[in-house]
């Protein structure tokens, strides 16, 4: 059984290597992408910033919003990279 698994892995890996060596390179396949980001009005963002400043120190909500902002930034970067390919 052990040799069968090793044989299958060897064939699989060698096929991947041969595919990369072919003269015709396939375009990358996008497996997933970020969803469309919500667009906020400037007035809404200013109001949210004021409300955020009213939260107590070490607020869990403030920490969650920071994580949300990082996620939005990452989605923007990925979206911009995908535009370069297509």
Protein Blocks (a to p, Z undefined) as FASTA:
>chain_A
ZZmmmmmmmmmmmmmmmmmmpmbdcddddfbdcdddddddfklmmmmmmmmmmpcehifk
lmmmmmmmmmmmmmmmmmmmmmmmZZ
